[in-house]
């Protein structure tokens, strides 16, 4: 093998003195590296000291700041280190080879700040380093929520051209990055794993592709190694998830679906029978062990966290085992029985931007997990958090980023010895993969055909705006008020054709079901797709309903219970999470934050006129101790979650949804609560559910077909200011 002479520039540093460089003796390297590129293979460096003794205060740095002293171990007359890819060692090629970035220093005494160069000779620099160390690159998506054409206005997405839209994400762009990383690493014989941490469904109009869900086709096309389930995969119930999986399997989906801590009831005739069947035949499994081309055995788990579990109200009879001892047993089994080496948890659990959260607890509570590819909290981590030796990272939501984790794993030490995390931005600087975008185009054609009976297509213009309507965290917002107003206004219009013609006094919409802001984009056009994507979640328990979406429900509450709903949205939501903030229409509120600790923050509730959808005429003071009933519109999800308010307030904020006659609604009995659905077409026979996305579509297409006035729904508009504080 040809040897090439290599000059090493040693950079000396001294306080108050400029940096200086000088050459030392030669070293060898087995093959050239590209000019000015990071050296991604491990290298072995042997140093021979001229006097044969290692200085007591020897220090080694890369690029003047990265202390790698601990990587060196003594050998005869010198030191040896294995430098890993993420250390950033550089090779430069100005005719002859120069090893740049390595600085060998020593301090004279502990109390003196001066430093001097080590008198040493680089004896050998050898590519490949420790053959005991193997490399792997992990790519992770999470919480894609079916955002196949990115996050932004539907008409703006332009994967075929560059630098002309602000839409982030998109399957085609993600595919390009995946293919680029695979090609880059294949040239270095580094295997790449591709994983998803759940909530890949439920979030856009592509949920209308239930007969052959687009998300699963994307996973198949890109060759994912494994995916896990998130709470939103259960939005359509266990039976609904089984239906989606069955349709995907029938159409060629074969990616391992991991659900390590999912527990089914084991009883016949319940809604999780389909999931039990898929577990039985191995299409859903608790673990997966994959041997990579470099011989590394990777063990994979798929976990649902406690908060995610809480936010899957119709998952039962499916439950989830969160016990750390159970999870530990699964890790141990993979290590001991399956000889897995690197353990990765696909965790739909969550980590905060500071590294705290359930996944940090998981890392501390379970030994042997090397990587936690985190999801659920929609946190885009710009670094990997090291918790008890476990690296935790997350790409955020909607495909705006994907995670890349480059790992060096020592077989003999049984651990990661080096790593480099990169959060890759997915935007219009990345060309879309034409094959993936072509597939999406075919799906768009199918969706448009299915929407024909409604008289719309995905790109149909409904309204317009020249300002953004956004959802704000734990506070009143333009978008929250707009959605609540639409629900109350359209539901009230329908009562004149219904048996119960009582107008709706109050509407409430949890922030958790509002999934997309409405932005003007390049065109200012609000399309049907933009509206649907704002409120895309849920499905009906009634299998005869052809369209997805949470049905809107008619319930009756006392004035005191309306106050309790408002108190929960303003006082409890900061403790429960921003998804529990309640956007409302039909009332204006006085709120004294000083009384919030006593759950008495809401001191006054004034009812608005029924014919005032934007809540500007609100003069009727409600008797909070009275027994009169007021008709309210809520979605099925909010209705199902009302018990959380009662529980979280320790019974101090009781809320009991009622029928018009005052009888409590039994939420455990569909025969009792399904008649509370609002009919979108009362004149037609049977029930045509009013889905949550429908009122916004009709409200904007009717009263605001020419555009939304900023004077009404802008941040300073007359529809704002529903909460006042003394």
N, C-alpha and C positions, 0 to 999 in steps of 0.2 A: 504494500500500500504506500502511495506517494506521501512523503513527509514534506511539509511546508514550514519554512521558518516563520516564526511569529515573534514580533517585538512587543513587549508589554510596557505600556506607559504606566508608571507609578505616579500617582498624584499625591504630593505631600501637602499637608495643611499645617499652618501655624497661626496662632492668634495674632491679629494685627499685621500679618504678612500675606502677600498675595499667594495664590496657588501656583505651584510650579511643577514641572514634569521632567522626568529623566528616564532614559531607557535602561533596562537591565538585560540579563542574559536571555538566551533563547528558550523557547518551549515548542512543543509540537502539537499539531492537531491533525486528525485523520482525514478530514475532508473540508473543503472551503464552505463558508456560509455566505449568504447573500449580503450584499452591501447594505449597511445601516439597518439591519433587521434584528429584532429580538431573537435570542437563541433559545428556541422552544424545546430542544432536547436536553436532558440532564448532561452535565459535563463533570468529569472528575479532575480536580486540580491538586497536584502534588507540589509542595513548596519545600525547598532545601535551604536552610539558613547557613550562611557562609561560615559562621563560627560553630555550627553544629548544635547550638542551643536555642531553644525557643524563648524569646523574650517573655518575661512574666506579664508584661502589660501589652502583649500582642493584641492587635485589633484588626479585623478585616471588614471592609465595607464595600458595597456596590453602589456606584453612582453617588458617592460621598455621604449618603444618608442611611442606607439600608445595612444595618449591622448584621453581618453573617458570621461573626466570630464563633458563635455556638455551633456552626455547621462543621468546624474544623476539629479533627481529632489528631492526637500525636502519632507520628510514625518515626522510624529511625531517621534522625538528623532533620526532622522537619514536621510538617503538618499536611493533612489531607482533608479535602472537603468534596462533597457531592453537591453541586449547585443545580437547583431545580429550575424549571422553566419560568415560574412566576417571579423569580428573583430579578429578572430583567438584565441578565448578562448579555453584552453586545459583542458582536464580531464585526470588525470593519475591514475593508479590503481596498486600501489605496496602493495597488500594485502588489505589495507583500501584505501579509496578514498582521493585524494589530488586535490584541485583546484589550477592549476598552471597558472602563467602568469599575475595575477591580482595584481597590486601594488598600494597601497594607501599611498600617500605622502602629506606632507605639508611643505611650506617654512616658515621660522620664520618671516622674514620681506621682504619687496619688495627689499631692497638693500642688503640683505644678501644672499649669494649663497648656504649656507648650507641647507640641508633638513633633516627631521626626519620622522619617521614612525607616522602614525595616530594611536592614541589609539582608536581602534574601534573593534567591534565584528561583524562578518558576521552572520546575523540573519537568512537568508534564501537564498538558491540558488535553484530555481525551474525550471525544464525543461518546455519548452513550452512558457514561458514568456507571453508576451501580446498576447492574442488570437485574438486581432485586427489585428495583423501582419500576412500576408500570404507570402509564399515563392513560387517562380517560377524560373526555369532555362530555359534560351533561348539559343539555339544552332543556329548558322548562318553560311551558306555557301554563297559565292558570286563569280561571275566572274569565274565559273568553266570552261567555254568555252569547254565543252564536253571532258575534260581531264579524260576520264574514266580509263585510265591506267597510270595516273600520268604525271608528267613533267620530261622528261628525255629520253634517248635513248629507242626506242621501245623494243629492245631485252633484255634490262636490267631488266625490271619490274618483280619482283618476289614476289607477294603477299602471296605465299604459304610458303615462307621461310623468315627467319629474318636475318638482319644485313649482307646482301650480295649484296646490290645495293645502289646507290645514288639517285635513282628516288624518288621524293617527290610527295605526293598526291596519287590519285587513289581512285575510288569509293569504292572498297572493303575495303580499310583501313579506309576510312571515315565512312563506315557503321559500322565497328568494334567499333570505338570511340563513335558513336551515340548510339549503343546498350549498350556499357559499361556505359555511362552516364545515360541512361534511367534506367538501372538496379540499379545503385547506388542510384539514386534519388527515384525510386519506393520503395526501402526499407525504405525510410524516408517519404513516402507519399508526395513527392515534385513533382508536374507536370513538364514536360519538353515540351517546344515548339520548333519546328524545322522549320526554315525559310530560304528562299533564296532571295537574293537581285538583281538578274538579270544577264544577259549575261551568261546564262547556256549553250547556243548553240554557234556555230560558233567558231571553233578553232582547230579541229582535224579531222582525217578521219572518226570519228563517225558522222559527219554531213552527211555522205553518207547513214545514216540509216533513211532518211526522211520518208519512208513509215511507220515507227514505231519508232520515235526518241528515242534513248537510254536514253537521259537525263530525259525524262518524265517517262520512265519505272523505272528509279532509284528513282525519286521523289515518285512514287507510292509505290515501294517496301519498301522504308524507312518511309513512312507515313508522308510526309511533311505537315505542317499545312497551309502554304501559300507560294506563290512565286510571284515576280513581274517581269516585263519585263525590259530588258536593251536595249540599242541602237542596239546591235548586233542581238537581236531577230528580228530586222527590216531589216537586211542585204539582205534578200530575198524579200523585199517589203512587204507591208501589206497583199497583196494576198498570198505571200509565207508563211508569218507567219500564216495566216488563214489555209492554207493547212497543215502546220505542226501541228497546234493545233487540227484540225479536225482528222488527223491521230492518234494523241495521244488520243483524247477523244474516238475515235472508238476502240482503244486498251486498254481501261480501265482507262485512266488517269482521276482523279477527284479532284486533289488538287486545291483549290481556286487560281485563277490567278487574282492578284490585279493590277489595272491600274487606280489609282484615278484621275490623271490629264491628261489622254489620251483623246483626243477629236477627234471624227470622223466627217466626213463632212455632214452626214445626207442625202446624195444624192445617188440615185440608179445608178447602172452602173459604179461605181468607184471601185478602187482596195481595198478600206477598207470595202466593203460590208460584207465580211465574219466576220470581227471583230465586225461590228455593229450587225450582227446576234448573235454572241456569247455573246455580251453585253446584247442583248435583252432577251436571255434565261438564263442569270445569270452565264454563264460559265466564263465570264470575268466580274469582278465587281470592284466597286470603293472602297469598304471597306469590312471588315469581322469582326464580333464580336464573340468571342469564350468564352464560360464559362468553366473554368477549373474545375477539380474535387474538388478543395478546395474552389470553389465558386467565385473566382476572374474572373471578366469579362475583357477580353483583346480585345481592338480595334486595328485593323490592317489597315494601309494604304500602297499603293504601288505608288511610285513617280519616275518620270523620271526628271533628272536635266537638266539645260540649256546646259552645255557642252556636255552631252550625247545626247541631242536633236540635237545640232549642228553636231554631228558625226553620225547622222542617215540621210544621204542625200536623201535616197529614201523612207523615211517614209511617206512623203506627199501622199495623202491628210490628213493623220493623223498628228495632231499637239498636243502640250502639253501646258497645262495652268500652268505657273510657278508663278502666282500671289499669294502672301502670304495670301491675304484676302480669296481667294478661298479655299486654303488648310486649313486655320483657320476654315472656315465654315464646312468643312468635319470633323475636330476634334470636333468642338462644337456639331455637329449633333450626332456623336457617343456617346459623353458624356451625352448629354441632352435627346436624343430620344432613344438611345440604352442602356443607363446606363452603358456604358463602363467605366472602371476604369483605368487600365493601358493601355496607348496608345503607340503603336510601329509603327514607319514608316520604311517600307522596301524601302530604298532610293537608287536608282541608280543615285547618284548625286556626292558623293565623299568628302573625307576629306584627308588632307595632313598628313604627319608623325608628324607634329607639332600641329595638331588639327585645322588648318585653312582650309577654303574652303567653297564650297556651302552648305554643311551640317551644318557647324557652322552658316552660315547665316540663314539657315532654322530654327535652334534651337532658334536663336535670334529673328526671324521674326514671328514665330508662337508659341502661348502659348499652353501648355497642352500636348505636345509630351514628353513622358517619356524616350523613347529609340529610337535612330536612328541607325538601322542596315544598315550600309553604304556599298555601292559598287561603282564600275565604275573606281575609280582612282587606283585600284590594290594596295592600301596601306594596309599593315599588321600592325595594331595598337597594340603595346605591352601594352597599357593601354587604358582605356576608358576616353575620354575627356568630362569634365563637362562644358557645355556651357549653361548658363542661366538656370541651373537645369536639362537640358537634357543631357543624357549620349550618347556619339557617339562612335561607335567602328566599325572595319572592319577587315575581315580575309585575305585581300590580294586576290591573284588570283591563279587559276589553282588547287585549292584544296590543296595547300601546307600547309595551316593552316585552322582551323575552329575556330569561335568565340564561347566562352562560357561566358554567363553573368548570374550570380546568383543574384537574386533580392529579397529583403524583402520589401513588399509593405504594408503600413499602410492604412487600410480601412478608419479609422476615419479622418486621416490627408489628405487622397487622394493623396499620393505621395510615392515615393521610399524613404525609411528611411535607407536602407543600400544596398550595392551591392559589388560584387566581379567579376572582369573581368579576364578571362584566355584566352590567345591565344594558342591553342593546335597545336603543330607541328604534321604533318602527314608525316611519313617517314617509313623506313624499320625496325624500332623497333616495328611496329604495325602489327600484322598478318591480312591478308585480310580476310574478311567475305567470306566463301566458296560459299554461295548461290549467292551473288552479283557477285563474280568472275565467277561463272558458267554461269550466265546470259550473262556476257560480252563475254565469250567464244563462246556462241551461236551467238552473234552478229558478232564476228570476222569471224566465218564460213560464215555468210551471206555476209559480205563485200567481203571476198575473192572470193566468187562465182560471185559477181557483177564485180569484177576487172578482171576476167578471160579474157574478150575480149581484155584487154590491155596487157595481158601476164605477169601480176605481181600479187603478194599477198602482204598483209601488211608487212610481214617479209622478202620480197625478197631483197637480197643485191644489191645495185645499185653502191655504191662507198665505200670509206673508208677514215678514217682520224686518225692520232695519236695526233691531237691537236684540240682545240675548235675553232669553227668559231662563233663569237658572234656579236650581235648588240649592239653598244655603243650609249649612250644617246647624241644626238645633235652633233655627230661628225662622221667622216669617220670610217668605220668599215670593218672588214674582211668579215662578212656575208653580209652586205649591198652591198659591191662591187661585191661579188660573184653573188648575185641575179640579180643585174643590168646587169652584164656582160652576164649572162645566157640569159636574156631576149633579149638583143641586138644580141647576137651570133646566137641563134636559130631562131629568127625572120628573120635575114638576110639570113640564110640558106634557109628559105622557100620562099624568094622572087623570086628565080630562077625558081620556078614552078608557079608563080603568074602572073596576068596580069600586075601589077605594079612591075617592077623589080628594082626599086630604092632601094639601100641598106639603112639600118637604121644607121643614124649617131649618134643618141643619145637615151639613155633610162634613165628613172627616175622611182624610186620605193619609195613611202612614207614608212617611218619606221613603221607607224601604221599598215601596212598589213603584216609585217614580225613578226610572232608570236612565233617563237621557235628557239632557238640556235641549232647549230649542234655540238654535243659533241661526243668524241670517245667512252665514256662509257667503259664497260669491254671488249667489243669485237673489237672495232675500226670499226665496220661495220655501214654504213649508209644505212638504209632500205628505201623502198618506203614510209612507214608510216612516217619516220623521215622527208623526203622531203615534203610530202604532209602537214604535220603538221607545216612546216615552213611557208607555204603560203596557208592557208586553207580557206580564207575568200571569200565571195561574191557569186553571181549567175548572170546569164544572164537575161536580160529582155525578151529574146527570149525563150518562153516556150517549143520550140522544141528541145532545147539543153538538153541532158540527164545527163550531169555531172555538179556538182557545181564548183564554182570558178569564180573569176573575169576574164572576157575575156580581152585579150590584144588588144589594139587599135593602129591603125596606124594614126598618125596626122602629119601635117606639121607646122613648126614654123620658123620664121626668126631667124637670129643669135641674134638679140636684145631680142627676146622673150626667147630664150634659156638662155641668160644671166639673164633675169628676173626670170626664174625658179630657176636658181642657186642662185641668190640673195635671193629669198624667202626662199630657204632651209637653207641658211647659216645665214641670218639676221633676218628674220621674225619668223622662227621656235621657237627660244627661247621664244618669246612672245606668239605664238599660242599653243605651246606644242610640246613635243618630237615626237608625231605621225606625225607631219608635216615636220620633217627633211626629206630631199630628197636625197636618195642615187642615184648615177648616173654612167653612163658608156658612153664612146665615146669621152670624152673631159678631158682636164686638165685645172685647174683654178688657177689664181693668185687672192688672196683675201687680201685686205687692211682693217683690222678691224677698223682703224681710220676713214675710210669713211663710215662705216656701218650705223651710225646714219642718214646719208643722202641717204641711200639705194643705195650707189655707192661703196660698198665693192668689188664687182667683177670687176676687172679692165682689165682682159685679159682672153680669152677663146681660147684654142688651140684644134683643131679637131684631133682626132686619125684616123689612117688608118682603113678602113672598115674591113680589114682582121686581125685586131689586137684586139681580144676580151678582153685582159687583160690591154689594154690602156698603152702600153709602148712606142709606136711610135706615138707621138702627136706633130706635127711640124707646122700644118697649122693654122695660126692665123685667127680667124673669124673677119669679118668686122661687128662690133656690130651695125653699122648704115645702113648696107646693107639691100636689100630687097629679096635676095636669100632665097629660102625655103629649109629646111633640114627635112628629114624624121625622125620621132621620135616614139618610142614605149612607151606607158604608159598603165596602167591598167584602166579599166572603172571607178574605184573609184577615182583615181587621176584626170582623165578627168572631172569627175563630180565636184570635189572639186577645180578646178582651179579658179573658181569665188571667192573663199575665199582669194586667193592671191591678186587678183585685189582689192577686198573690203578692206582687211587688210592694203594694201599699199595706200589706198585712191586714187587709180587709177594711182599711180606712177610706178607700175610694171604690166602694162597690158599684158595679155596673151590671145590670141585668137586662139584656135586650128582650123586648116584649112584642107580642102581637098587638093589633089595634085594640083588642078587648082587654089588654092589660095582663094577659097570661104570659108567663116567662116562656121564652123560646128554648126548647131542648136541643142544644147543639150536638148532642150525641145521637139524635134521631133525624136522619134526612127527611123522613116523612113529615116532621114538624118544622124544620127550617127551610126546606126547599120551596114551600109555598110563599116564602117571603121574598123570592126573587122578583126583580122588576122586569116587566115584559117590554121588550123593545118594539113590539108591534101588537098592542092589545087587541086590535081588530081582527087579527089573523087567528085561526084556530091553534090551540096548543100554546106552548111556552117558547118564545124566542128571547133568550136571555139578553139583557142589556149588559154587554161586556164593558169593563172599565175603560177600554180605549175608545169605545163608541161615543160617549158624550163629548170628549175633547174634539173628536173628528166633526161631530155635528155642530157643536158650539162655535168652533173656529170657522167651519164652512158656511155657517149661517150668519150670525151677528157680525163676524169678523172676516167674511169672505174676501173683502177688499184689503185686508191687512189688520194687524193688531196695533192700535194706537199706543204709543209710548206714554201718552198722558193718562191712559187707563191702567195698563199693566207694566209700565216701566217702574224702576225702583222708587221713583217719587210720584207714581201714578195714584189716582184716586181710589184704586182698588186695594191699596196698601194701607198700613197703619191700623190693623185690626186689634192690635194689642197695645194698650197704653199702660204706663207705669206712673204712679204718683211721684 
